[in-house]
Amino acid sequence: MELSTLQILNDARASRRAAVVVSDLSDGSSQAFVEGDRIPPEWAAPVSEVLHSGRPRLLNLEERALFFNVHLPPPRIVAIGAVHISQALARLARVAGFDMAVIDPRTAFATAERFHGVELIADWPEDVLPARPLDRYTALAALTHDPKIDDYPISAALEAGCFYVGALGSRKTHAARTERLQTQGVPGKAITRIKAPIGLDIGAASPAEIAVAVLAEIIGALRRRDVNLPAEGAK
């Protein structure tokens, strides 16, 4: 692999951005593209496919054997609230291949005994997230039902372009949340990205069932996210 390609991959890894390396098997040459870069239009479909699937692919295009290898940041879930749903979600997330962190300033809930083996941060989200910023490969699940804890990370997740932003609560609760976020200056278009009530509508009732519904919705959002691939020559 060429030195310039390795440098691009290292930079992408450090900034938690996805990258695709396109290698021509006939001459050994390669090109690296970071998610959001302009790419040749004939490569747009396969690059988009590997970014969504996370799996490499070999294709014959214009009589050339091209290998599309994808490098994705490890997807992660940040749960706001050390609640029963978070406990169940942490167990499921590990099985599904997600890193997970739980943030909750309420030390009565945020205990190592309740979240064994999970990254647990017993502090306010507004004090944690500036030093540990959210990104496009992070899913944010706001689960406390407390606006003083949930609102800031929801706003931060929308601004960071997190691939998933979900919030616990009824439609009435979410309507009040929408009004608060609008008052804080969050654009209406961004607010429509919030999944609320959180999770797929499968009739979930228990914390474990709700966690299943949330994780399923997160996986769907990850695999269907906008990979933002402008073609070369596009205005």
C-alpha positions as CSV (number, residue, x, y, z in Angstrom):
1,M,0.0,0.0,0.0
2,E,1.3,3.4,-0.9
3,L,2.6,5.7,1.8
4,S,0.1,8.5,0.9
5,T,-2.8,5.9,1.2
6,L,-1.6,4.9,4.7
7,Q,-1.4,8.5,5.8
8,I,-5.0,9.1,4.7
9,L,-6.1,6.0,6.6
10,N,-4.2,7.0,9.7
11,D,-5.7,10.5,9.6
12,A,-9.2,9.1,9.0
13,R,-8.8,6.7,12.0
14,A,-7.6,9.4,14.2
15,S,-10.6,11.6,13.4
16,R,-13.1,8.7,13.4
17,R,-14.0,9.1,9.8
18,A,-14.7,6.3,7.3
19,A,-12.3,5.6,4.4
20,V,-12.4,3.4,1.3
21,V,-9.3,2.2,-0.6
22,V,-9.8,1.3,-4.2
23,S,-7.1,-1.0,-5.5
24,D,-6.5,-1.8,-9.2
25,L,-5.4,-5.5,-9.1
26,S,-3.9,-5.2,-12.6
27,D,-1.1,-2.8,-11.7
28,G,-1.2,-2.6,-7.9
29,S,-2.1,1.1,-7.7
30,S,-4.5,2.4,-5.1
31,Q,-6.5,5.4,-4.2
32,A,-8.0,6.3,-0.8
33,F,-11.2,8.3,-0.2
34,V,-12.4,9.6,3.1
35,E,-16.2,9.8,3.5
36,G,-17.3,13.0,2.0
37,D,-14.5,13.3,-0.6
38,R,-15.4,13.7,-4.3
39,I,-15.1,10.4,-6.1
40,P,-15.3,9.3,-9.8
41,P,-19.0,8.9,-10.6
42,E,-18.5,5.3,-11.8
43,W,-17.3,4.3,-8.4
44,A,-20.1,6.0,-6.4
45,A,-22.4,3.0,-6.2
46,P,-19.7,0.4,-5.0
47,V,-18.2,2.9,-2.6
48,S,-21.6,3.7,-1.1
49,E,-22.3,0.0,-0.8
50,V,-19.2,-0.9,1.1
51,L,-19.6,2.2,3.4
52,H,-23.1,1.0,4.3
53,S,-22.3,-2.7,4.7
54,G,-18.8,-2.4,6.2
55,R,-17.7,-5.3,4.0
56,P,-15.1,-5.1,1.1
57,R,-16.1,-6.0,-2.5
58,L,-14.3,-7.0,-5.7
59,L,-15.8,-5.7,-8.9
60,N,-14.9,-5.7,-12.6
61,L,-15.4,-2.2,-13.9
62,E,-14.4,-1.1,-17.4
63,E,-12.3,-4.3,-17.8
64,R,-10.4,-3.5,-14.6
65,A,-10.5,-5.7,-11.5
66,L,-11.0,-3.3,-8.6
67,F,-11.0,-4.1,-4.9
68,F,-13.0,-1.8,-2.7
69,N,-11.8,-2.1,0.9
70,V,-13.6,-0.2,3.6
71,H,-12.3,1.1,6.9
72,L,-15.0,2.2,9.3
73,P,-14.6,3.7,12.8
74,P,-16.0,1.4,15.5
75,P,-19.6,2.4,15.9
76,R,-20.5,3.4,19.4
77,I,-23.6,4.1,21.5
78,V,-23.7,6.9,24.1
79,A,-26.6,6.4,26.5
80,I,-27.7,9.3,28.6
81,G,-29.1,7.8,31.8
82,A,-27.9,4.9,33.9
83,V,-31.4,3.3,33.9
84,H,-32.7,-0.2,33.4
85,I,-33.0,0.2,29.7
86,S,-29.3,1.2,29.6
87,Q,-28.3,-1.9,31.5
88,A,-30.0,-4.1,29.0
89,L,-28.8,-2.1,26.0
90,A,-25.2,-2.4,27.2
91,R,-25.4,-6.2,27.2
92,L,-27.0,-6.2,23.7
93,A,-24.7,-3.6,22.3
94,R,-21.6,-5.7,23.1
95,V,-23.0,-8.7,21.2
96,A,-23.9,-6.5,18.2
97,G,-20.3,-5.1,18.0
98,F,-21.0,-1.6,19.4
99,D,-18.8,0.2,21.9
100,M,-20.9,1.9,24.6
101,A,-20.7,4.5,27.2
102,V,-23.2,5.6,29.8
103,I,-23.4,9.2,31.1
104,D,-25.4,10.1,34.2
105,P,-24.7,12.7,36.9
106,R,-26.9,10.9,39.3
107,T,-24.5,8.8,41.3
108,A,-27.2,6.8,42.9
109,F,-27.9,5.2,39.5
110,A,-24.4,5.5,37.9
111,T,-22.7,2.7,39.9
112,A,-20.2,0.1,38.8
113,E,-22.3,-2.6,40.4
114,R,-25.2,-1.9,38.0
115,F,-22.9,-1.4,34.9
116,H,-20.1,-4.0,35.3
117,G,-17.7,-3.8,32.4
118,V,-19.4,-0.7,30.8
119,E,-17.7,2.7,30.5
120,L,-19.7,4.7,33.0
121,I,-19.2,8.4,33.5
122,A,-21.0,9.9,36.6
123,D,-21.0,13.5,35.5
124,W,-23.2,16.0,33.6
125,P,-23.2,15.6,29.8
126,E,-22.3,19.3,29.3
127,D,-19.1,18.7,31.3
128,V,-18.3,15.4,29.5
129,L,-19.0,15.9,25.9
130,P,-16.9,18.9,25.0
131,A,-13.8,16.8,25.9
132,R,-15.3,13.6,24.4
133,P,-17.1,14.9,21.3
134,L,-19.8,13.0,19.5
135,D,-19.4,12.2,15.8
136,R,-21.1,10.7,12.7
137,Y,-20.4,7.1,14.0
138,T,-22.1,7.7,17.3
139,A,-25.6,6.9,18.3
140,L,-27.1,9.0,21.1
141,A,-29.9,7.5,23.2
142,A,-31.4,9.9,25.8
143,L,-33.1,7.8,28.4
144,T,-33.5,9.8,31.7
145,H,-36.8,11.5,31.1
146,D,-35.2,14.6,32.7
147,P,-34.8,17.6,30.4
148,K,-32.0,19.0,32.6
149,I,-29.9,15.9,31.7
150,D,-31.2,14.9,28.2
151,D,-31.6,18.2,26.3
152,Y,-28.0,19.2,26.1
153,P,-26.7,15.9,24.7
154,I,-29.6,15.7,22.2
155,S,-28.7,19.2,20.9
156,A,-25.0,18.2,20.8
157,A,-25.7,15.0,18.9
158,L,-27.8,16.8,16.2
159,E,-25.0,19.4,15.8
160,A,-22.4,16.7,15.5
161,G,-24.3,14.7,12.9
162,C,-24.7,11.5,14.9
163,F,-26.1,8.8,12.7
164,Y,-28.9,8.2,15.3
165,V,-30.5,10.4,17.9
166,G,-33.3,8.9,20.0
167,A,-35.1,10.1,23.1
168,L,-37.3,8.3,25.5
169,G,-40.8,9.7,26.2
170,S,-44.3,9.9,24.8
171,R,-45.4,12.1,21.9
172,K,-46.6,14.7,24.4
173,T,-43.2,14.6,26.1
174,H,-41.5,15.0,22.8
175,A,-43.7,17.9,21.8
176,A,-42.5,19.7,24.9
177,R,-39.0,18.7,24.1
178,T,-39.3,20.1,20.6
179,E,-40.5,23.5,21.9
180,R,-37.5,23.7,24.3
181,L,-35.0,22.8,21.6
182,Q,-36.5,25.4,19.2
183,T,-36.2,28.0,22.0
184,Q,-32.6,27.1,22.4
185,G,-32.0,27.7,18.7
186,V,-31.9,24.1,17.4
187,P,-33.1,24.2,13.7
188,G,-36.5,22.6,13.1
189,K,-35.1,20.3,10.4
190,A,-32.5,18.9,12.8
191,I,-35.2,18.3,15.4
192,T,-37.1,16.1,13.0
193,R,-34.2,13.7,13.0
194,I,-34.9,12.7,16.6
195,K,-36.5,9.3,17.0
196,A,-39.1,9.8,19.6
197,P,-40.7,7.7,21.1
198,I,-37.3,5.9,20.9
199,G,-37.0,2.5,19.3
200,L,-38.9,0.5,16.7
201,D,-42.6,0.1,17.3
202,I,-42.7,-3.6,18.3
203,G,-45.0,-3.2,21.3
204,A,-42.0,-3.3,23.7
205,A,-42.9,-3.1,27.4
206,S,-40.1,-4.2,29.6
207,P,-36.7,-2.5,29.8
208,A,-35.1,-5.4,27.9
209,E,-37.7,-5.3,25.1
210,I,-37.3,-1.6,24.8
211,A,-33.5,-2.1,24.6
212,V,-34.0,-4.6,21.7
213,A,-36.2,-2.1,19.9
214,V,-33.7,0.7,20.4
215,L,-30.7,-1.4,19.2
216,A,-32.7,-2.5,16.1
217,E,-33.5,1.1,15.3
218,I,-29.8,2.1,15.8
219,I,-28.6,-0.7,13.5
220,G,-31.1,0.3,10.8
221,A,-29.9,3.9,11.1
222,L,-26.3,2.9,10.8
223,R,-26.8,0.8,7.7
224,R,-29.0,3.4,6.0
225,R,-27.2,6.5,6.9
226,D,-26.3,9.3,4.5
227,V,-22.7,8.6,3.4
228,N,-22.4,11.9,1.6
229,L,-20.5,11.0,-1.5
230,P,-20.3,13.9,-4.0
231,A,-19.2,12.8,-7.5
232,E,-16.2,14.4,-9.2
233,G,-17.4,17.2,-11.4
234,A,-20.5,17.9,-9.3
235,K,-21.2,21.5,-8.6
